[in-house]
């Protein structure tokens, strides 16, 4: 027999969902069979799995050790000395400045992403135990492309994950990006369109009319600085430093949306202007898009996370971004 006491990060979810985490190799049919036969009980009583769990609920598994081991895959988290650039941290949340080149979360089974780095950090700082990972796994709340840098919001607790997921779903968190684009952007604008994915090529297409399987997108941008002269490093052409606000948040939205209206992001080899990209690659070693999530502003929040109401967080751009911004928009 094994006994489990429900902790804060396990409360609030359905009983069967937690059982599928504890016995993570067991089929659902086995879980429900054990519930029907009272081999698994909640607070000493028969349960059907639909119950919502509360802190200190008692779960008993009247199963042999061999059966439990058969249906329980060991958790073996990645250990790493990777240094997280932490902007903010409390008992529920982490705000991280992600560098370009790091995956937000796994794309393939053997990938190591920011999620693994976060879990390693929480384990090494003794904020999380390997045993707790069986029933609760911290995770990120928003994603950035591998080569987009900036603010990533991560949940350290179930409450943090759930509340941030709710705010992001309803677009209550204001997210601002900085980017450098080719061309002169003269005024602030709000643009709309429809984004269609090409999964085979891992690209998206922006259209004004809605095709079959497409998502509505909306993006706001505002010019902050403009350059149209040659400077001491020989940078030619017109370039604009933009602040972009995401109204919707779709894959590759900013990159593809700006390119579709004639303002490709510098360094973007997927949607950008190749001649421009090659110039900056040879001059600065730039091999990724100059797009940085630099600011998040929270709305009024009720409940346990109300202390975050109206809070604003900022992340400094990477060194190469700052260097190119200085050369393009201040150096003469």
ABEGO torsion letter per residue (X at the ends): XBBBBBBAAABGBBAAAAAAAABAABBAAAAAAAAAAGABBBGGBBBAGABBBBBGBBBBBBBBAAAAAAABBBBBBBBBABBBBBABBBAABBBBBBBBGBBABBABAABBBAAAAAAAAAAAAGABBAAAAAABBBBBABBBBAABBEBBBBBABAAAAAAAAAAAAAGABBBBBBBBBBEBBABBBBBBEBBBBBAAAGBBBBBABBBABBBBBBBBBBBABBBABBBAAGBBEBBBBBBBBBABBBBGAAAAAAAAAGBBBBGBAAABBAAAAAAAAAAAGBABBBBBBABBBBBBBBEAAAAABGBBBBBBBBAAAAAAAAAAAABX
